[in-house]
Amino acid sequence: MADSISTQQVQQALKEVRHPEINNTLSNLGMLGDVSITGNRVTVTLMLPVLEIPAQVRDHLTNTLSQALVALNADLQAEFNLVEMGQEKRAKFLAMAREGWLG
């Protein structure tokens, strides 16, 4: 039952999700924010360097995160709050992106 899933378990599952174009996890890149659970709905704050990223990348990120949640518990439903990173966090993200770019 989804009620028995803890925030810590959800965070651990999401921590392993990798960025499709950068050799690093979303967690290490500073892209994962708050996680809340209400019943079987998990709400995750996904911090993007800019909100205008290509829809294909945004959709890949949210789909991959959703898959990680379903692997944890098939009853979980994901909801995402997309927010833009602040200047300092964006600078750190971009530096890490340059180092780990797979393209």
C-alpha distance (Angstrom), angle and dihedral (degrees) to the residues before:
residue distance angle dihedral
M1 . . .
A2 3.82 . .
D3 3.82 90.9 .
S4 3.79 89.9 73.6
I5 3.82 93.5 57.4
S6 3.79 113.2 104.9
T7 3.78 128.0 -147.9
Q8 3.80 87.6 -117.6
Q9 3.83 91.2 56.5
V10 3.80 90.8 49.5
Q11 3.80 92.3 48.0
Q12 3.80 90.6 49.4
A13 3.82 91.5 51.4
L14 3.81 92.2 48.2
K15 3.80 92.3 45.2
E16 3.81 90.0 72.4
V17 3.83 96.4 55.2
R18 3.79 111.2 113.7
H19 3.80 128.4 -147.7
P20 3.84 111.8 -109.6
E21 3.81 95.0 -132.9
I22 3.81 104.0 26.4
N23 3.78 124.4 63.7
N24 3.80 94.2 -123.7
T25 3.79 142.5 74.3
L26 3.78 123.3 -92.1
S27 3.79 87.9 -119.7
N28 3.82 94.0 55.5
L29 3.80 89.8 46.0
G30 3.82 89.7 56.9
M31 3.79 93.9 -115.9
L32 3.81 99.0 125.5
G33 3.77 119.2 80.7
D34 3.78 134.4 163.5
V35 3.79 121.7 -5.1
S36 3.79 123.1 -159.9
I37 3.78 131.1 178.1
T38 3.79 125.5 -153.9
G39 3.79 112.3 173.9
N40 3.78 104.9 -51.7
R41 3.83 94.8 -22.3
V42 3.79 116.9 101.6
T43 3.78 116.4 -165.9
V44 3.80 115.9 -160.7
T45 3.78 127.2 -173.8
L46 3.80 108.3 -137.1
M47 3.79 112.5 -163.5
L48 3.79 114.1 -152.2
P49 3.81 126.1 -167.5
V50 3.81 86.4 -126.7
L51 3.79 128.6 -0.2
E52 3.81 91.4 -130.3
I53 3.81 95.8 71.3
P54 3.81 114.1 139.8
A55 3.80 112.4 -77.6
Q56 3.81 89.9 -126.1
V57 3.83 91.5 60.1
R58 3.81 93.4 42.4
D59 3.80 91.6 49.4
H60 3.80 91.8 47.1
L61 3.81 90.6 52.4
T62 3.80 94.7 49.1
N63 3.82 93.3 42.5
T64 3.80 92.2 50.3
L65 3.80 91.2 48.7
S66 3.82 90.0 48.0
Q67 3.81 90.2 51.6
A68 3.81 90.5 52.3
L69 3.80 89.4 53.5
V70 3.81 93.7 47.8
A71 3.82 89.3 49.7
L72 3.81 87.1 55.9
N73 3.81 93.1 48.0
A74 3.81 125.7 -9.1
D75 3.83 91.0 -144.9
L76 3.81 94.6 62.3
Q77 3.79 119.3 109.1
A78 3.79 118.5 -159.6
E79 3.77 127.4 -140.1
F80 3.80 122.7 179.9
N81 3.78 132.6 -152.3
L82 3.79 106.2 -157.6
V83 3.78 113.5 -153.1
E84 3.77 133.9 169.8
M85 3.79 119.4 -113.0
G86 3.77 119.1 -115.2
Q87 3.80 119.0 -111.3
E88 3.82 96.1 -95.6
K89 3.81 94.7 46.6
R90 3.83 90.5 45.3
A91 3.81 91.4 52.9
K92 3.81 90.7 51.4
F93 3.82 90.8 47.0
L94 3.82 92.3 50.3
A95 3.81 92.2 49.2
M96 3.81 90.5 51.5
A97 3.81 90.4 44.6
R98 3.81 92.1 55.0
E99 3.82 90.4 51.3
G100 3.79 95.2 48.0
W101 3.81 103.6 32.8
L102 3.81 110.4 144.8
G103 3.82 96.9 -169.8
